[in-house]
Amino acid sequence: SLILAYFVNFSQGSIKIYTDLKEETAQFMVWLNEESQDAYPSDEIIIEDLLPGKYVLQVSFNSDTIADWVKTFKMKKNEKIVYEVIKMKDFGKSVGKIGRGFGKMSGKTEENDSDDLIQYYRLEKKK
């Protein structure tokens, strides 16, 4: 059993997800294989002791207007994966115009649609 414990300890990997952005919407919650990894949105999480195998990672941002990020991956032995949440950019005027058009069709007015789809984030894998 000591040999088995040795192999298990040295074959475990980890995932770190973080952001340096100070915006509240950049904070996130993480699920791994549909199991919550944190109780509250934060700007960093480290998940350790992952055995080699297939995982589904879901990152849900602290805003209803920002889509979740979902990735299926295969963890290798001793792999250390790091993702940084980065802000892509504000949506341009043409996207805003299209959004206002959809808003009018759904009954929204320009006064109350200014907070919808303002920004979005993505996860960038670090090497």
Secondary structure, DSSP 8 states (H G I E B T S, - for coil): -HHHHHHHHHT-EEEEEE-----GGG-EEEEETTEE--SS-BSEEEEEEE-SEEEEEEEEESSTTS--EEEEEEE-TT-EEEEEEEEEEE--HHHHHHHHHHHHHTT--TTT-TTTT-EEEEEEEE-
